[in-house]
Amino acid sequence: MKRRIGILAMGLALAVPVHAVEPDTAIQQPSADVMSSLVTVSGTAADADGTVSNVQVRLCETITNSCWDGVFQFDFLLSYFNPEDGWFNATPADGTFDSAAETWTDSVSPAALTGMEGNFVIQARAVDDAADTDSTPATKIFTIDATPPDTSVATPVHGSSRLTTTEIGGIYVDLNISTIQVRVQDLSTGEYWNGGAGFGSAEFWSTATIVGPFFTQSFGATLVSGHTYNIVTKGFDTAGNVQSVFTVGFSSTTFTHYVLPPSTAGVTGLHASSATANWALTLGSTGYSLIASTDAANPPSGVAVSSNTSSEIETNAALTGLSPNTTYYFGVKALGPSTATAYNQFAASATLANPPTGTAVSSVGEATVALGWNANSNPSTTEYVAEISAASNFGSLAASSMTLAASAQFAGLTPNTTYYLRVRAVGHGGTATAYDTSVTTATEAAVPVTPAVVANSSTQITFTWAANGNPSGTSYTAQISTASDFSGTLTSSATLLTSATFFSLTSAATYYARVKATGHGGTDTNFTTPTSTVTAAGAAPTDAISGTVTVNPNQEVNLVQITLSASGGTVATVFSDAGGNWSFTGLSTDTGINYTIQASWKLSDGDATSIVSQSGHQVGTTGIAMGLGLSVTLGSITGTLSLQGSSPAGSRAAASAAAVPSGAFVEIYRGQLAARVATDSQGGFTVPKLLPGTYQLRPFNGVEFGETITVRLAEGESAAVAFNDASAAGANAKLFDPKAFYFYPNPARNRTTIRFESKVSAIDARVFIFDITGSLVREFSGAEASRSGAEVSWGWDLTDNRGRAVAPGIYLVRVKVVGQATGTQADATKKLAVVR
């Protein structure tokens, strides 16, 4: 709406329009926020209820807030904050401001900003024909940036010898940066990086990533060792400035790519057939090649094994298929796209040795043990340490052997001793393997020293011998015989002592003694050279009658039945031994009794072939000679007793098919038991000087009896028999039967014999005698026992451990038996009455 106001001036009345709406102003140029220069300033003006009469423009600098003075400079007296400072009239596009809508330009502002940079503000305001001014001038804030960006490559370093990263990076200077481009050229070929892994003939610029004041460009190209490369970076800003100057060493960087041999970092994870080599990362490589050789030269003349990696970031690799306990020289080189570096060699390293296998004892002697094992692929230069000990935990060693062979010999050992053996390998690097499974063996017993007589009477002989190095606990078998070849009457004594006493011998008779030892492994030694002695003549026994029996021509004859009778009938029957000797003992001392002695031979049961008798003999008579009057050639029976399955498989006893327990014997029957003949260590036995006839033989293997064999012997015949015992012996037999545990006599007045039977030959037995209050009165060890076949016995003179006679009463007798092979135990207790 317009209204008119009358004004009187100089006598004239003028009409001035009045507007209700202010004019409106707009700036069209510059439209950008940043530019390299200000080319033009223009805009529009409009008045809704009148016409535009003028447009005013001002230019101010935002840092100092000063405005352009229109001539020379930005004047601090013209302040941006004073809304009336620094205004200039714009130029109408059509020459005059006289319409409601006008277009205007300003030529002052571009001229004022020539050569200047910084932040500026342009304001424009329109004035209408009512002299109303736009109270909210149009405002444009902008920046003049006339300087091109400056970029600089930080990595790789200009003039470096290789690319140390897969990224190109750098910095820039330009607050209005918009884009940075990167170009890489192989100066050796003239080709350009194609943005991927390769190079081509076309020039290619890639766009880098800008983060803060830095830029980065991923660079995955495959470089060639020895080639020189040039990197150029070019910056663009929002003002339209483009970097055109490339400074060497900054925005233009050159480097030559070389792949260096990797640095070695040692060999780890050494095993018998593998090892792991470690090295430092070599930048610029495409992978690595690892080799192992037994040749110390670099490069080696031959490669044992090799491994290639296809990753440049790998820093270790394992080599397999190596030989155990072998010194290797490892080498590693870096691989490039077209060439590879030289090998860098590691210090010599040795693979570990394999543990030996199959350790076994190959031979055993009295003081020696030979051990063997398998090398388990170890080379011949492998060193082994073999050890032998009497302790299963090898707490103390008897000996050790260091050898390059797969065997060891130990000497100077103790006879009849259990030893434990083990072996391990030691590698060239000094590392020992685990031990192979230990093995156990026992040295053989030594042959005892020939026995010597230490006590001799008319009825008993005591022999002693030296152990010859055998330890305590060694089992010995002592034998005496009236024949130098031990074919006569044979008495054996098994003992853990180094002495034996034989009782009930014939006075003034020659006896031969010998002894052998039995090792823990069950093998008997040879018997010692026999020694002989003669029992004392002494007084003729007052309870015995003895003599000899022969056949023509004056030959001693074995196993002839001798019968002693008196008026009351038959008193006793015995059989002659291989020396033709016979005797009756334990007779009444009544010299008024006349005895008849009869020697008879039967070809077979019930048929008497030859009988001779003598009468009128009294007790105490000796040297009675009886001849059967037969002229025949005597024969013999020989045989063997072999054990099958009586020893554990693989044991030394099993290895010797004829090895039998020392308690084995063969019984010979002529209608009744005529003799017992002990077997030798190989199970052999001989019954010499036999008349023709029928004989029954029953074997005892040290545990139980076998089947009886009948032999019909012809005149002069040497018959041979064999017993094959397949029974389970030793550890599997019952230790003893309590029903066969008894005393005789019981009640006892002066002495008694404690007896039990065991089918197990290797036992430890002890006897404990307690009074009715439970106090221990007497104790007997196994060494004090006597053994005949299965029977084990002790004689007790009814005295206590101090030799004092025990009081009459009831005593508890306990026997305790331990099997040596199995450690099983059995015991029993029975009552014994002592009377006085």
ZAVOVEX-656252 format. One record per residue (C-alpha): residue in three letters; x negated, y, z negated. Coordinates in steps of 0.5 Angstrom, whole numbers, padded with zeros to 4 digits, always signed. Layout:
<rs>
ALAXYZ/...
</rs>
This chain:
<rs>
MET+0000+0000+0000/LYS-0003+0007+0002/ARG-0001+0013-0002/ARG-0002+0020+0000/ILE-0005+0026-0004/GLY-0004+0033-0002/ILE-0011+0037-0003/LEU-0011+0045-0002/ALA-0018+0046+0001/MET-0020+0053+0004/GLY-0013+0054+0005/LEU-0012+0047+0009/ALA-0008+0041+0006/LEU-0011+0034+0008/ALA-0008+0027+0007/VAL-0013+0022+0004/PRO-0011+0015+0004/VAL-0011+0011-0002/HIS-0012+0003-0002/ALA-0010-0002-0007/VAL-0015-0007-0004/GLU-0023-0007-0004/PRO-0026-0009+0002/ASP-0029-0016+0003/THR-0037-0017+0005/ALA-0040-0023+0007/ILE-0047-0025+0009/GLN-0048-0030+0015/GLN-0056-0030+0016/PRO-0060-0032+0013/SER-0056-0038+0012/ALA-0062-0043+0010/ASP-0065-0043+0003/VAL-0072-0043+0005/MET-0075-0041+0012/SER-0082-0039+0014/SER-0080-0032+0016/LEU-0074-0027+0016/VAL-0071-0026+0023/THR-0065-0023+0022/VAL-0060-0021+0017/SER-0052-0020+0019/GLY-0046-0021+0017/THR-0038-0019+0017/ALA-0034-0014+0013/ALA-0026-0014+0013/ASP-0021-0009+0009/ALA-0014-0012+0008/ASP-0011-0005+0008/GLY-0015+0000+0011/THR-0021+0000+0016/VAL-0029-0001+0014/SER-0032+0005+0014/ASN-0039+0003+0012/VAL-0044-0003+0010/GLN-0049-0002+0006/VAL-0055-0007+0005/ARG-0061-0008+0000/LEU-0067-0013-0001/CYS-0070-0015-0008/GLU-0076-0019-0010/THR-0074-0024-0015/ILE-0080-0025-0019/THR-0081-0017-0021/ASN-0074-0016-0020/SER-0076-0009-0016/CYS-0072-0007-0009/TRP-0075-0005-0002/ASP-0076+0003-0002/GLY-0074+0003+0006/VAL-0081+0005+0008/PHE-0087+0002+0004/GLN-0086-0003-0001/PHE-0082-0006-0007/ASP-0081+0000-0012/PHE-0081-0002-0019/LEU-0077+0004-0020/LEU-0071+0001-0016/SER-0069-0005-0020/TYR-0065-0010-0018/PHE-0061-0010-0025/ASN-0059-0003-0023/PRO-0053-0004-0018/GLU-0054+0003-0014/ASP-0061+0002-0013/GLY-0064+0001-0006/TRP-0058+0001-0002/PHE-0059+0002+0006/ASN-0054+0003+0011/ALA-0053-0003+0016/THR-0052-0002+0023/PRO-0045-0004+0026/ALA-0045-0009+0032/ASP-0040-0005+0036/GLY-0043+0002+0035/THR-0038+0004+0030/PHE-0035+0002+0023/ASP-0028+0004+0025/SER-0023-0003+0024/ALA-0021-0007+0019/ALA-0026-0013+0021/GLU-0033-0011+0023/THR-0039-0015+0024/TRP-0046-0012+0022/THR-0054-0013+0022/ASP-0059-0010+0018/SER-0066-0009+0021/VAL-0070-0006+0015/SER-0070-0013+0011/PRO-0074-0017+0017/ALA-0079-0012+0017/ALA-0080-0011+0010/LEU-0081-0019+0009/THR-0086-0019+0015/GLY-0092-0023+0012/MET-0089-0024+0005/GLU-0088-0030+0002/GLY-0083-0031-0005/ASN-0076-0031-0007/PHE-0072-0026-0005/VAL-0064-0024-0005/ILE-0060-0020+0000/GLN-0054-0016-0002/ALA-0049-0013+0002/ARG-0043-0009+0001/ALA-0037-0006+0005/VAL-0034+0001+0004/ASP-0027+0003+0007/ASP-0024+0009+0009/ALA-0021+0010+0002/ALA-0028+0010+0000/ASP-0027+0004-0004/THR-0033+0000-0005/ASP-0034-0008-0005/SER-0035-0009-0013/THR-0037-0016-0012/PRO-0043-0015-0006/ALA-0044-0021-0002/THR-0051-0024-0004/LYS-0056-0029-0001/ILE-0062-0032-0005/PHE-0067-0035-0001/THR-0075-0037+0000/ILE-0080-0035+0005/ASP-0085-0040+0006/ALA-0090-0039+0011/THR-0096-0043+0009/PRO-0096-0051+0012/PRO-0097-0056+0007/ASP-0103-0059+0005/THR-0104-0066+0004/SER-0110-0070+0001/VAL-0112-0078+0001/ALA-0114-0080-0006/THR-0114-0088-0004/PRO-0118-0090+0000/VAL-0124-0086-0002/HIS-0127-0083+0004/GLY-0133-0086+0006/SER-0132-0092+0002/SER-0135-0099+0004/ARG-0128-0103+0004/LEU-0121-0102+0002/THR-0120-0104-0005/THR-0112-0103-0005/THR-0106-0105-0001/GLU-0103-0098-0001/ILE-0105-0091+0001/GLY-0104-0086-0004/GLY-0106-0078-0005/ILE-0103-0071-0007/TYR-0100-0065-0003/VAL-0099-0058-0004/ASP-0093-0055-0002/LEU-0087-0053-0007/ASN-0082-0054-0001/ILE-0085-0061+0002/SER-0080-0065+0005/THR-0084-0071+0009/ILE-0091-0073+0009/GLN-0093-0078+0015/VAL-0099-0083+0015/ARG-0103-0085+0021/VAL-0108-0091+0021/GLN-0113-0092+0027/ASP-0118-0097+0028/LEU-0124-0093+0030/SER-0128-0099+0033/THR-0122-0101+0038/GLY-0118-0095+0038/GLU-0112-0098+0036/TYR-0107-0095+0031/TRP-0103-0099+0026/ASN-0096-0101+0028/GLY-0093-0100+0021/GLY-0094-0108+0020/ALA-0099-0113+0019/GLY-0103-0111+0026/PHE-0105-0105+0031/GLY-0103-0103+0038/SER-0105-0098+0043/ALA-0099-0094+0041/GLU-0100-0088+0036/PHE-0095-0089+0030/TRP-0094-0085+0024/SER-0090-0088+0018/THR-0087-0084+0013/ALA-0090-0084+0006/THR-0086-0084-0001/ILE-0086-0078-0005/VAL-0086-0078-0012/GLY-0087-0072-0016/PRO-0094-0069-0013/PHE-0096-0075-0010/PHE-0095-0079-0004/THR-0096-0087-0003/GLN-0096-0091+0003/SER-0095-0099+0003/PHE-0101-0101+0008/GLY-0100-0109+0009/ALA-0105-0109+0015/THR-0110-0114+0016/LEU-0117-0111+0017/VAL-0123-0113+0020/SER-0129-0114+0016/GLY-0134-0109+0019/HIS-0129-0104+0023/THR-0128-0097+0021/TYR-0122-0094+0020/ASN-0119-0087+0020/ILE-0113-0085+0016/VAL-0109-0078+0017/THR-0104-0075+0013/LYS-0099-0070+0016/GLY-0094-0066+0011/PHE-0087-0062+0013/ASP-0084-0057+0009/THR-0076-0055+0009/ALA-0079-0048+0011/GLY-0080-0052+0018/ASN-0088-0051+0017/VAL-0092-0057+0019/GLN-0099-0059+0017/SER-0104-0058+0023/VAL-0110-0057+0020/PHE-0113-0064+0018/THR-0119-0063+0014/VAL-0125-0069+0014/GLY-0125-0072+0007/PHE-0118-0070+0005/SER-0112-0071+0010/SER-0117-0074+0015/THR-0121-0080+0011/THR-0125-0085+0014/PHE-0128-0092+0011/THR-0131-0098+0013/HIS-0128-0105+0011/TYR-0133-0110+0009/VAL-0131-0116+0005/LEU-0136-0118-0001/PRO-0137-0125-0003/PRO-0133-0126-0010/SER-0137-0126-0016/THR-0137-0133-0020/ALA-0134-0134-0027/GLY-0136-0141-0029/VAL-0133-0148-0028/THR-0128-0150-0033/GLY-0123-0156-0034/LEU-0129-0161-0032/HIS-0126-0168-0032/ALA-0129-0175-0029/SER-0126-0173-0022/SER-0124-0166-0022/ALA-0126-0159-0024/THR-0124-0152-0024/ALA-0128-0146-0021/ASN-0127-0139-0023/TRP-0129-0133-0019/ALA-0127-0125-0019/LEU-0122-0122-0014/THR-0125-0120-0008/LEU-0121-0114-0005/GLY-0119-0114+0002/SER-0120-0122+0003/THR-0115-0126+0006/GLY-0117-0132+0002/TYR-0122-0136-0001/SER-0126-0143+0001/LEU-0129-0147-0005/ILE-0134-0153-0004/ALA-0138-0158-0008/SER-0144-0161-0006/THR-0149-0165-0009/ASP-0154-0161-0005/ALA-0157-0155-0009/ALA-0159-0151-0003/ASN-0154-0145-0001/PRO-0151-0147+0004/PRO-0151-0154+0002/SER-0153-0159+0007/GLY-0147-0163+0006/VAL-0140-0162+0002/ALA-0137-0167-0002/VAL-0130-0164-0003/SER-0127-0157-0001/SER-0121-0153-0002/ASN-0118-0147+0001/THR-0114-0142-0001/SER-0109-0137+0003/SER-0108-0132-0002/GLU-0113-0126-0003/ILE-0111-0126-0011/GLU-0113-0133-0013/THR-0118-0133-0017/ASN-0119-0140-0019/ALA-0118-0147-0015/ALA-0119-0154-0017/LEU-0123-0159-0014/THR-0121-0167-0014/GLY-0124-0173-0012/LEU-0131-0172-0015/SER-0135-0178-0017/PRO-0136-0178-0025/ASN-0142-0176-0029/THR-0145-0173-0022/THR-0148-0166-0022/TYR-0145-0161-0017/TYR-0147-0155-0014/PHE-0140-0151-0013/GLY-0140-0145-0008/VAL-0134-0140-0007/LYS-0134-0135-0001/ALA-0128-0130+0001/LEU-0125-0131+0008/GLY-0123-0125+0012/PRO-0119-0124+0018/SER-0124-0126+0023/THR-0130-0127+0019/ALA-0132-0130+0012/THR-0137-0128+0007/ALA-0143-0132+0005/TYR-0142-0137-0001/ASN-0144-0135-0008/GLN-0146-0141-0012/PHE-0144-0143-0019/ALA-0149-0146-0024/ALA-0150-0153-0023/SER-0144-0157-0027/ALA-0144-0164-0028/THR-0137-0168-0028/LEU-0135-0172-0035/ALA-0137-0180-0035/ASN-0132-0185-0035/PRO-0131-0189-0041/PRO-0134-0196-0040/THR-0129-0202-0040/GLY-0129-0209-0041/THR-0134-0209-0047/ALA-0135-0216-0049/VAL-0141-0220-0052/SER-0145-0224-0047/SER-0149-0229-0052/VAL-0150-0229-0059/GLY-0156-0232-0063/GLU-0159-0233-0070/ALA-0161-0226-0070/THR-0159-0223-0063/VAL-0153-0221-0060/ALA-0152-0219-0053/LEU-0147-0214-0050/GLY-0144-0212-0044/TRP-0139-0208-0040/ASN-0137-0205-0034/ALA-0139-0198-0031/ASN-0132-0196-0029/SER-0135-0192-0023/ASN-0140-0189-0027/PRO-0147-0188-0023/SER-0153-0192-0024/THR-0156-0186-0028/THR-0151-0186-0033/GLU-0153-0187-0040/TYR-0150-0191-0045/VAL-0150-0192-0053/ALA-0148-0198-0055/GLU-0148-0199-0063/ILE-0147-0205-0068/SER-0145-0205-0075/ALA-0143-0210-0080/ALA-0138-0205-0082/SER-0131-0205-0078/ASN-0131-0197-0079/PHE-0138-0196-0076/GLY-0140-0193-0083/SER-0147-0195-0082/LEU-0150-0198-0076/ALA-0155-0204-0076/ALA-0158-0202-0069/SER-0156-0197-0063/SER-0159-0198-0056/MET-0159-0192-0051/THR-0159-0195-0044/LEU-0158-0194-0037/ALA-0156-0201-0036/ALA-0149-0204-0037/SER-0152-0209-0042/ALA-0155-0208-0049/GLN-0159-0213-0053/PHE-0159-0213-0061/ALA-0165-0216-0065/GLY-0167-0217-0072/LEU-0160-0218-0074/THR-0158-0222-0080/PRO-0156-0229-0079/ASN-0149-0232-0080/THR-0146-0225-0081/THR-0140-0221-0078/TYR-0142-0215-0073/TYR-0137-0210-0070/LEU-0140-0207-0063/ARG-0138-0201-0059/VAL-0140-0197-0053/ARG-0139-0191-0050/ALA-0142-0187-0044/VAL-0146-0180-0044/GLY-0145-0175-0038/HIS-0151-0171-0035/GLY-0148-0165-0039/GLY-0149-0168-0046/THR-0141-0170-0047/ALA-0140-0177-0049/THR-0134-0181-0047/ALA-0129-0184-0052/TYR-0131-0191-0054/ASP-0129-0197-0051/THR-0125-0202-0055/SER-0130-0205-0060/VAL-0131-0212-0060/THR-0133-0217-0066/THR-0137-0223-0066/ALA-0142-0227-0071/THR-0149-0229-0071/GLU-0150-0236-0071/ALA-0153-0239-0078/ALA-0160-0240-0078/VAL-0163-0247-0079/PRO-0164-0248-0087/VAL-0171-0249-0089/THR-0172-0257-0090/PRO-0169-0259-0097/ALA-0174-0260-0103/VAL-0173-0265-0109/VAL-0172-0261-0115/ALA-0169-0267-0120/ASN-0169-0274-0119/SER-0167-0280-0124/SER-0165-0287-0123/THR-0158-0285-0121/GLN-0158-0278-0118/ILE-0162-0273-0114/THR-0162-0266-0113/PHE-0164-0262-0107/THR-0165-0255-0106/TRP-0167-0251-0100/ALA-0168-0244-0097/ALA-0163-0240-0094/ASN-0167-0238-0088/GLY-0164-0231-0088/ASN-0157-0234-0088/PRO-0153-0229-0093/SER-0149-0231-0099/GLY-0143-0234-0097/THR-0146-0239-0092/SER-0143-0246-0092/TYR-0148-0252-0092/THR-0147-0259-0091/ALA-0152-0263-0095/GLN-0153-0271-0093/ILE-0157-0277-0096/SER-0157-0284-0093/THR-0161-0290-0095/ALA-0163-0290-0087/SER-0168-0285-0084/ASP-0163-0285-0078/PHE-0158-0283-0083/SER-0154-0290-0080/GLY-0154-0293-0087/THR-0149-0291-0093/LEU-0148-0283-0092/THR-0146-0278-0097/SER-0144-0271-0095/SER-0143-0265-0100/ALA-0140-0259-0097/THR-0143-0252-0101/LEU-0144-0245-0101/LEU-0150-0246-0105/THR-0157-0247-0103/SER-0157-0254-0107/ALA-0153-0260-0108/THR-0153-0266-0113/PHE-0151-0273-0111/PHE-0149-0278-0116/SER-0148-0285-0117/LEU-0154-0287-0113/THR-0158-0294-0113/SER-0164-0294-0117/ALA-0171-0295-0114/ALA-0168-0294-0107/THR-0171-0289-0102/TYR-0166-0284-0100/TYR-0167-0279-0094/ALA-0164-0272-0094/ARG-0162-0267-0089/VAL-0158-0260-0089/LYS-0155-0256-0084/ALA-0151-0249-0084/THR-0144-0247-0081/GLY-0143-0240-0078/HIS-0137-0236-0079/GLY-0136-0237-0072/GLY-0135-0245-0073/THR-0142-0247-0070/ASP-0146-0252-0074/THR-0154-0251-0074/ASN-0158-0257-0073/PHE-0160-0261-0079/THR-0166-0260-0082/THR-0172-0265-0081/PRO-0170-0270-0086/THR-0174-0271-0093/SER-0174-0277-0097/THR-0175-0279-0104/VAL-0174-0285-0108/THR-0170-0285-0114/ALA-0173-0287-0121/ALA-0173-0294-0123/GLY-0171-0293-0130/ALA-0167-0299-0134/ALA-0163-0303-0130/PRO-0156-0300-0130/THR-0152-0304-0136/ASP-0145-0304-0132/ALA-0147-0306-0125/ILE-0149-0311-0120/SER-0153-0310-0114/GLY-0156-0313-0108/THR-0157-0314-0100/VAL-0154-0318-0095/THR-0157-0321-0088/VAL-0156-0325-0082/ASN-0162-0329-0078/PRO-0167-0327-0077/ASN-0167-0323-0083/GLN-0163-0317-0081/GLU-0159-0312-0085/VAL-0152-0312-0083/ASN-0147-0307-0084/LEU-0139-0308-0087/VAL-0140-0315-0089/GLN-0135-0316-0095/ILE-0138-0317-0102/THR-0133-0320-0107/LEU-0134-0320-0114/SER-0130-0325-0119/ALA-0130-0328-0126/SER-0126-0333-0129/GLY-0120-0329-0129/GLY-0120-0328-0122/THR-0123-0322-0117/VAL-0126-0316-0120/ALA-0127-0312-0114/THR-0129-0312-0107/VAL-0134-0308-0103/PHE-0137-0307-0096/SER-0145-0307-0095/ASP-0148-0301-0092/ALA-0152-0300-0085/GLY-0158-0302-0090/GLY-0155-0309-0092/ASN-0154-0306-0099/TRP-0148-0307-0104/SER-0147-0306-0111/PHE-0141-0306-0116/THR-0141-0301-0122/GLY-0137-0299-0128/LEU-0137-0307-0130/SER-0136-0309-0137/THR-0143-0309-0141/ASP-0141-0316-0144/THR-0147-0320-0142/GLY-0143-0326-0143/ILE-0139-0326-0137/ASN-0141-0330-0131/TYR-0140-0327-0124/THR-0139-0330-0118/ILE-0141-0326-0112/GLN-0139-0328-0105/ALA-0141-0325-0098/SER-0136-0327-0092/TRP-0135-0325-0085/LYS-0129-0326-0081/LEU-0129-0326-0074/SER-0122-0323-0074/ASP-0116-0322-0079/GLY-0115-0329-0083/ASP-0121-0333-0079/ALA-0127-0334-0084/THR-0133-0335-0080/SER-0138-0335-0085/ILE-0138-0335-0093/VAL-0144-0335-0098/SER-0143-0335-0105/GLN-0147-0335-0111/SER-0145-0336-0119/GLY-0148-0334-0126/HIS-0150-0327-0125/GLN-0149-0322-0131/VAL-0148-0315-0131/GLY-0154-0311-0130/THR-0157-0316-0125/THR-0160-0313-0119/GLY-0164-0315-0112/ILE-0159-0321-0111/ALA-0160-0323-0104/MET-0155-0326-0100/GLY-0156-0329-0093/LEU-0150-0331-0088/GLY-0154-0336-0084/LEU-0152-0333-0078/SER-0156-0332-0072/VAL-0153-0327-0068/THR-0155-0320-0064/LEU-0151-0314-0068/GLY-0147-0309-0064/SER-0145-0302-0066/ILE-0139-0297-0065/THR-0140-0290-0062/GLY-0135-0285-0061/THR-0133-0278-0061/LEU-0128-0274-0065/SER-0126-0267-0060/LEU-0121-0262-0063/GLN-0116-0259-0057/GLY-0113-0253-0059/SER-0115-0253-0066/SER-0119-0246-0065/PRO-0116-0240-0063/ALA-0117-0239-0055/GLY-0123-0235-0053/SER-0127-0237-0060/ARG-0134-0239-0060/ALA-0131-0246-0063/ALA-0126-0247-0057/ALA-0132-0245-0053/SER-0135-0251-0055/ALA-0131-0257-0054/ALA-0134-0262-0059/ALA-0135-0257-0065/VAL-0131-0260-0071/PRO-0131-0258-0078/SER-0136-0261-0083/GLY-0131-0265-0087/ALA-0129-0269-0081/PHE-0130-0277-0081/VAL-0128-0283-0079/GLU-0125-0289-0083/ILE-0127-0296-0081/TYR-0122-0302-0084/ARG-0124-0309-0084/GLY-0117-0311-0087/GLN-0118-0305-0092/LEU-0122-0299-0092/ALA-0129-0301-0091/ALA-0133-0295-0090/ARG-0133-0287-0088/VAL-0138-0285-0083/ALA-0138-0277-0082/THR-0138-0274-0075/ASP-0144-0269-0073/SER-0143-0262-0071/GLN-0141-0265-0064/GLY-0136-0270-0067/GLY-0140-0276-0065/PHE-0141-0282-0070/THR-0144-0288-0070/VAL-0143-0295-0074/PRO-0149-0299-0073/LYS-0151-0306-0074/LEU-0144-0310-0074/LEU-0142-0317-0073/PRO-0138-0319-0068/GLY-0130-0318-0070/THR-0124-0314-0070/TYR-0125-0306-0073/GLN-0120-0301-0074/LEU-0122-0294-0074/ARG-0118-0288-0076/PRO-0120-0281-0075/PHE-0120-0275-0080/ASN-0121-0268-0077/GLY-0122-0264-0083/VAL-0115-0263-0084/GLU-0111-0269-0083/PHE-0111-0276-0080/GLY-0110-0278-0073/GLU-0108-0285-0070/THR-0112-0291-0071/ILE-0116-0295-0066/THR-0117-0302-0066/VAL-0124-0305-0063/ARG-0125-0312-0062/LEU-0133-0312-0062/ALA-0137-0318-0058/GLU-0143-0320-0060/GLY-0149-0315-0058/GLU-0144-0310-0055/SER-0144-0303-0056/ALA-0137-0300-0056/ALA-0135-0293-0055/VAL-0129-0290-0057/ALA-0126-0283-0056/PHE-0121-0279-0061/ASN-0117-0273-0058/ASP-0114-0269-0063/ALA-0109-0264-0061/SER-0106-0263-0068/ALA-0106-0256-0070/ALA-0111-0255-0075/GLY-0114-0250-0080/ALA-0110-0244-0081/ASN-0103-0247-0079/ALA-0104-0253-0084/LYS-0101-0253-0091/LEU-0106-0250-0096/PHE-0104-0256-0101/ASP-0099-0260-0103/PRO-0097-0258-0111/LYS-0095-0266-0111/ALA-0102-0268-0110/PHE-0104-0263-0116/TYR-0106-0268-0122/PHE-0111-0269-0127/TYR-0114-0276-0129/PRO-0114-0278-0135/ASN-0108-0274-0138/PRO-0108-0274-0144/ALA-0116-0273-0144/ARG-0120-0275-0150/ASN-0127-0273-0147/ARG-0127-0271-0140/THR-0122-0271-0134/THR-0122-0270-0127/ILE-0118-0264-0124/ARG-0116-0266-0117/PHE-0111-0263-0111/GLU-0111-0265-0103/SER-0111-0260-0098/LYS-0111-0261-0090/VAL-0115-0254-0089/SER-0122-0255-0089/ALA-0124-0247-0090/ILE-0121-0245-0096/ASP-0123-0242-0103/ALA-0121-0245-0109/ARG-0121-0243-0116/VAL-0119-0247-0123/PHE-0116-0243-0129/ILE-0115-0246-0135/PHE-0111-0243-0141/ASP-0109-0245-0148/ILE-0102-0245-0150/THR-0102-0237-0152/GLY-0104-0235-0145/SER-0112-0234-0147/LEU-0117-0236-0141/VAL-0121-0242-0144/ARG-0125-0244-0138/GLU-0126-0242-0130/PHE-0128-0246-0124/SER-0131-0243-0118/GLY-0130-0247-0111/ALA-0137-0248-0111/GLU-0137-0252-0117/ALA-0132-0257-0113/SER-0133-0263-0110/ARG-0130-0265-0103/SER-0128-0272-0100/GLY-0124-0271-0094/ALA-0118-0268-0096/GLU-0119-0269-0104/VAL-0122-0263-0108/SER-0124-0264-0115/TRP-0127-0261-0121/GLY-0130-0265-0127/TRP-0128-0262-0134/ASP-0132-0264-0140/LEU-0126-0261-0144/THR-0131-0255-0146/ASP-0129-0247-0146/ASN-0133-0242-0142/ARG-0138-0242-0148/GLY-0140-0249-0148/ARG-0135-0251-0154/ALA-0131-0257-0155/VAL-0123-0254-0154/ALA-0118-0256-0159/PRO-0113-0261-0158/GLY-0107-0259-0155/ILE-0103-0257-0149/TYR-0107-0253-0144/LEU-0104-0250-0137/VAL-0108-0251-0131/ARG-0107-0247-0125/VAL-0111-0248-0118/LYS-0111-0242-0113/VAL-0112-0243-0106/VAL-0114-0238-0101/GLY-0114-0240-0093/GLN-0121-0237-0090/ALA-0118-0236-0083/THR-0111-0233-0085/GLY-0112-0230-0092/THR-0106-0234-0094/GLN-0105-0236-0101/ALA-0102-0242-0105/ASP-0102-0244-0113/ALA-0099-0248-0118/THR-0100-0249-0125/LYS-0099-0256-0129/LYS-0100-0258-0136/LEU-0106-0262-0139/ALA-0106-0265-0146/VAL-0112-0266-0150/VAL-0113-0271-0156/ARG-0119-0272-0160/
</rs>
